[in-house]
Amino acid sequence: MTRVLTPLQDKTLAVLRRSGEPVVFDRAFVDELVADVREAFDHFAERLERHPDRLFVSKHRLSSVLGCEAQAMAPDDFAWSPATATGQVSHRAIQLLVNWRGEPTPVDLVDEAMARLADDDHSLGGWIAGLSPGDESDLRGGAVERVTRFMEGFPPLDRRAHPMTEARVQWPMDGAVVMSGKVDLVIGRPHGHESTKLIIDLKTGWRSPRHRDDLRFYALVETLRTGVPPRKVASYYLDVGEADVEDVTEGVLRSTARRTLDAIDTYVALTLGEREPVKRPSRACTWCPLLADCAEGTAHLAVGE
Ligand code: SF4
C-alpha cells in the first residue's frame, strides 16, 4: 500500500533525502584525521597514566567544558523528573514504532515504552516503576505529544534504509579517554566507502548553535569508528516540524576534531588539577547549582536584570 505523506512529511523528506552524486570522502583525508586524533589520545593517555578512572567524553561534557569550567567540574546532581525523562520515553517509543507491525497509536507506543523501561535494570527503570499517578500522567502526556509530532512530521521510516534509534556510538573501544553518546536516529544502509548515513537528533524547543556542535561530535565519532563519515547531520525540531540540515564536509570534520581535542585537553587538565577551573558567566548561571556561592555569576545576572 502506498502511503500518502502529509505536507510536513513531504517537506522533511525533501531536505533529508539523498540527491546528486554519491558522497565519497578522500581516503587519505579520513586516514589522516583518524591518525591525528589517535596521536592526541595517546598523549592524553600518557598524562592520565596515574589517574585511576577512565574519562568518558559526551557531547554534554564537551560543551560544558568549553563553557563555564567551574560548572562543568561541579558534582553531577542529576535527578529524573517527568521533564528529564520525556525524551528517553519518547525515543524508546519511536524505537518501537520502527519495527512495530500494524498501525500503532502514539499512546500504544508510549505505554509499551514505559512498561519496558520500568523493567530495565537502571536508574530510569526504577524511577518509572515508582512514579506517582501525577508524575506518570505528566510523563505519558509529554511523551505522547513528542511521538505524535514525530509521526505527523517525519516520513515513515523505510526498513531497507536500516533505521536505528537510540544508537550507541563510541570511540575508541577502550583507553584512558573514551568518546561516547547515543544518537536519536541514524538512517542509511552502509555501502562500501560511500557516505550513506544521516544522523538525526530530535529536539523540542528553540534552535541553538549547540545543537549543530552536538551533531558534528557524533559525525566525528562515527568517522573514527567506521572510517566512513556520515553524509549529513540534522536536528529535527518536533514543535515546528522542521529539520536543520548540514552536509558533512572535510572542513566540518577538521574543525570538530580541533574543538573536541581542545575540550578534552581542558578536561584532562582540570581532572588532574593542573590548573583552577575558569568561571565564565553566561545565561547558564540562572540554573547553575553553584550560583549561591558564585560572586561572578551573581554579578552577571544582576547586570542582566
Ligand atoms: S554561577 Fe555562572 S559563573 Fe558561577 S560557576 Fe555557575 S555558571 Fe559558572
Residues whose N, C-alpha, C, O or C-beta is under 5 A from the ligand:
A	BS01	SF4	C68 A70 Q71 K279 R280 P281 S282 A284 C285 C288 L290 L291 C294 E296 G297
